[in-house]
Amino acid sequence: MSGERGIVTQTTFVPRYAREHAKLDRLRQLAEEGRITPRVARTLPAEQATEAHRLMEAAGLRGRVVLTF
């Protein structure tokens, strides 16, 4: 979908694309090239997954919570 200023958005539900390796690899390439910028609210170690869930359930979070492994 195209919005103001020529900005194009695409909603992606990751579980739907779990086996779409070529599409996920393309997203990775676009992010590495700086052509897309994921909105990340917080980055936490995997051991803090409980905290990540708490943050996602709370109101007001802008962006995704990323777990690092």
URJOWO-V355095 format. One record per residue. RES is the residue in one letter. SS is DSSP state (alpha for helix, beta for strand, coil for the rest). OMEGA is omega in radians with two decimals (999 if undefined). D_LAST is the distance of its C-alpha to the last C-alpha in whole Angstrom. Layout:
res = (RES,RES)
ss = (SS,SS)
omega = (OMEGA,OMEGA)
d_last = (D_LAST,D_LAST)
This chain:
res = (M,S,G,E,R,G,I,V,T,Q,T,T,F,V,P,R,Y,A,R,E,H,A,K,L,D,R,L,R,Q,L,A,E,E,G,R,I,T,P,R,V,A,R,T,L,P,A,E,Q,A,T,E,A,H,R,L,M,E,A,A,G,L,R,G,R,V,V,L,T,F)
ss = (coil,beta,coil,alpha,alpha,alpha,coil,beta,coil,coil,coil,coil,coil,alpha,alpha,alpha,alpha,coil,coil,coil,alpha,alpha,alpha,alpha,alpha,alpha,alpha,alpha,alpha,alpha,alpha,alpha,coil,coil,coil,coil,coil,coil,coil,beta,beta,beta,beta,beta,beta,alpha,alpha,alpha,alpha,alpha,alpha,alpha,alpha,alpha,alpha,alpha,alpha,coil,coil,coil,coil,coil,coil,beta,beta,beta,beta,beta,coil)
omega = (-3.11,-3.12,3.12,3.07,3.11,3.13,-3.14,3.10,3.10,3.09,-3.13,3.06,-2.95,-3.12,3.12,-3.08,-3.04,-3.12,3.13,-3.02,-3.12,3.14,3.12,3.10,3.11,3.07,3.10,-3.14,-3.14,3.11,3.13,3.12,-3.11,-3.14,2.99,-3.13,3.09,3.10,-3.13,3.13,-3.10,3.00,-3.10,3.03,-3.09,3.14,-3.14,3.14,3.11,3.11,3.11,3.11,3.12,3.14,-3.11,-3.14,-3.14,3.12,3.00,3.13,3.11,-3.11,-3.10,3.00,-3.10,3.06,3.08,-3.13,999)
d_last = (33,35,35,37,37,36,32,31,28,27,25,22,21,18,19,22,21,18,20,22,20,22,22,18,19,22,20,17,20,22,19,19,23,23,25,23,21,18,19,16,17,14,11,9,6,6,9,11,11,14,15,14,16,19,18,19,22,23,26,26,22,22,19,16,13,10,7,4,0)
